[in-house]
Amino acid sequence: MDTILGCPLCTRPRTAADIHDLSWSSHHGPGGVVYVCGPCTRARLVDLECGLLDPAREAAPVPDRTARAA
């Protein structure tokens, strides 16, 4: 069962149509499964894949990578 019913990074709601959509990525953690929307997945792919960003633990949107580099 989903622990968060929308994207934890941008708060976009996950609709019934999104259940069969492949653009949302799933992230499994001790609290359950969290789904990240397609735009957030694409924008933060490196951070998600390298484990630098854990969507199950994020409560607020993460700054853009360019903003962190400055």
ROMIZA-809745 format. One line per field, with one value per residue: x, y, z of N, C-alpha, C, O in turn; residue number from 1; residue in three letters. Coordinates in steps of 0.1 Angstrom, whole numbers, plus 5000, padded with zeros to 4 digits. Each point is the difference from the previous one (the first is absolute). Layout:
// residues N
n_X <- (X;...)
n_Y <- (Y;...)
n_Z <- (Z;...)
ca_X <- (X;...)
ca_Y <- (Y;...)
ca_Z <- (Z;...)
c_X <- (X;...)
c_Y <- (Y;...)
c_Z <- (Z;...)
o_X <- (X;...)
o_Y <- (Y;...)
o_Z <- (Z;...)
num <- (NUM;...)
residu <- (ALA;...)
***
This chain:
// residues 70
n_X <- (5008;4986;5022;5007;4984;5018;4999;5014;5001;4985;5002;5016;4980;4998;5002;4978;4996;5001;4980;4985;4999;5006;4983;4983;5012;5007;4989;5016;4981;5015;5004;5016;4980;5020;4982;5015;4993;4985;4982;4985;4984;4984;4983;4986;4998;5009;4987;4986;5007;5003;4978;5003;4989;4995;4995;5011;5020;4997;5010;5022;4988;5005;5014;4995;4998;4985;4979;4996;4995;4979)
n_Y <- (4988;5011;5005;4997;5013;5007;5015;4983;4993;4987;4981;4994;5011;4986;5004;5003;5021;5013;4996;5009;5018;5001;5014;4987;5016;4980;5008;4985;5001;5009;5020;4991;4997;5004;5013;4992;5021;4998;5014;4993;4986;5008;5009;4983;5002;5019;5019;5003;5007;5023;5002;5011;4986;5009;4991;4981;5006;4996;5016;5002;5016;4984;5008;5019;4984;5007;4994;4979;4999;5007)
n_Z <- (5000;4987;4997;4980;5009;5011;4983;5005;4978;4990;5011;4985;4995;5017;4978;5000;4993;5018;5007;4986;5013;4978;4998;5006;5013;4995;5019;4996;5012;5014;4990;4988;4992;4991;5000;4985;5005;4984;5001;5015;4992;4987;5011;5007;4978;4992;5000;4983;4979;5001;4996;4981;4986;5020;4981;5002;4991;4978;5011;4997;4991;4984;5015;4989;4985;4985;5005;4994;4978;5001)
ca_X <- (4992;5007;5001;4998;4992;5004;5014;5005;5009;4992;4987;4991;4992;5001;4986;4998;5005;5014;5003;5005;5009;5014;5008;5003;5009;4998;5012;4996;5008;4994;4986;4992;5003;4997;5000;5004;4994;5009;5009;5009;5009;5009;5008;5009;5004;5014;4999;4992;5007;5012;4996;5002;4987;4991;4987;4992;5003;4999;4988;4999;5007;5014;5005;5005;5015;5008;5000;5009;5013;5004)
ca_Y <- (5012;5012;5008;5014;4999;5009;5001;5006;5011;5012;4998;4997;4988;4988;4997;4986;4998;4999;4987;4992;5008;4996;5012;5002;4990;4995;4999;4992;5003;4993;5004;4996;5004;5014;5002;5013;5003;4999;5012;5000;4989;5004;5012;4996;4986;4996;5000;4988;4987;4999;5000;5013;5005;4989;5006;4996;5008;5014;5007;5012;4999;5002;5011;4995;4997;5012;5009;4994;5001;5014)
ca_Z <- (5000;5000;5012;4995;4988;4990;4999;5012;4997;4995;5005;4989;5004;4992;4997;4996;4986;5002;5005;4989;4993;5003;5002;5014;5004;5014;5008;5011;5012;5012;5002;4989;4987;4997;4985;4995;4987;4989;4999;5011;4997;4990;5005;5011;4998;5006;5015;5004;4998;5008;5014;5006;5003;5004;4999;5012;5012;4996;5003;4992;4987;5001;4990;4987;5000;4997;5012;5010;4996;5001)
c_X <- (5009;5000;4997;4992;5003;5015;5005;5009;4993;4986;4989;4992;5002;4986;4999;5005;5016;5005;5006;5010;5014;5009;5003;5010;4997;5013;4995;5009;4993;4986;4991;5005;4996;5002;5004;4996;5011;5009;5010;5010;5011;5009;5010;5005;5013;4999;4993;5008;5012;4997;5002;4986;4991;4986;4991;5003;4999;4987;4997;5007;5015;5004;5005;5015;5008;5000;5009;5015;5005;5005)
c_Y <- (5012;5007;5014;4999;5010;5001;5007;5012;5013;5000;4998;4988;4989;4995;4985;4997;4998;4986;4991;5008;4997;5012;5002;4989;4996;4999;4993;5002;4993;5005;4996;5005;5015;5001;5014;5002;5000;5012;5000;4989;5004;5012;4995;4986;4996;4999;4987;4987;4999;4999;5013;5006;4988;5006;4996;5008;5015;5005;5012;4999;5003;5011;4994;4998;5012;5009;4995;5003;5015;5004)
c_Z <- (5000;5013;4998;4987;4989;5000;5012;4997;4995;5004;4989;5005;4990;4998;4996;4987;5001;5005;4989;4991;5004;5003;5015;5005;5015;5008;5013;5013;5012;5002;4990;4987;4998;4985;4997;4986;4989;4999;5012;4998;4990;5004;5010;4998;5006;5015;5005;4998;5008;5015;5007;5005;5003;5001;5012;5012;4997;5004;4992;4987;5002;4989;4988;5001;4997;5012;5011;4996;5002;5013)
o_X <- (5010;4990;4996;5004;4993;5007;4996;5003;5004;4993;4988;5006;5001;4993;5009;5005;5005;5011;5009;5004;5003;5012;5010;4998;4995;5010;4991;5012;4990;4992;4988;5011;4989;5009;4995;5001;5012;5012;5012;5012;5012;5012;5011;5003;5001;5006;5003;5000;5004;5009;5000;5000;4999;4997;4991;4992;5001;4989;4989;5009;5003;4995;5005;5007;5011;5010;5006;5008;5012;5004)
o_Y <- (5000;5000;5008;4993;5000;4993;5012;5008;5011;5009;5002;4990;5002;4996;4993;4988;4993;4996;4992;4994;4998;4998;5007;4988;5008;4996;5004;5001;4993;4992;5003;5003;5004;4995;5010;4991;5001;4999;5004;5002;4998;5000;5007;4993;4990;4991;4994;4992;4988;4999;5000;5009;4991;5007;5008;5001;5008;4995;5004;4991;5009;5000;4988;5007;5002;5007;5008;5001;5002;5011)
o_Z <- (5006;5007;5008;4991;4990;5008;5003;5009;5003;4996;5003;5004;4988;5010;4999;4998;4992;4998;5002;4990;5012;5002;5003;4995;5008;4994;5007;4999;4998;5006;5001;4998;5003;4994;5006;4992;5004;4999;4997;5004;5002;4997;5001;5010;5006;5006;5010;5009;5003;5008;5012;5008;4992;5009;5004;5009;5010;4996;4998;4999;5008;4989;5000;5008;5006;5002;5007;5009;5000;5003)
num <- (1;2;3;4;5;6;7;8;9;10;11;12;13;14;15;16;17;18;19;20;21;22;23;24;25;26;27;28;29;30;31;32;33;34;35;36;37;38;39;40;41;42;43;44;45;46;47;48;49;50;51;52;53;54;55;56;57;58;59;60;61;62;63;64;65;66;67;68;69;70)
residu <- (MET;ASP;THR;ILE;LEU;GLY;CYS;PRO;LEU;CYS;THR;ARG;PRO;ARG;THR;ALA;ALA;ASP;ILE;HIS;ASP;LEU;SER;TRP;SER;SER;HIS;HIS;GLY;PRO;GLY;GLY;VAL;VAL;TYR;VAL;CYS;GLY;PRO;CYS;THR;ARG;ALA;ARG;LEU;VAL;ASP;LEU;GLU;CYS;GLY;LEU;LEU;ASP;PRO;ALA;ARG;GLU;ALA;ALA;PRO;VAL;PRO;ASP;ARG;THR;ALA;ARG;ALA;ALA)
***
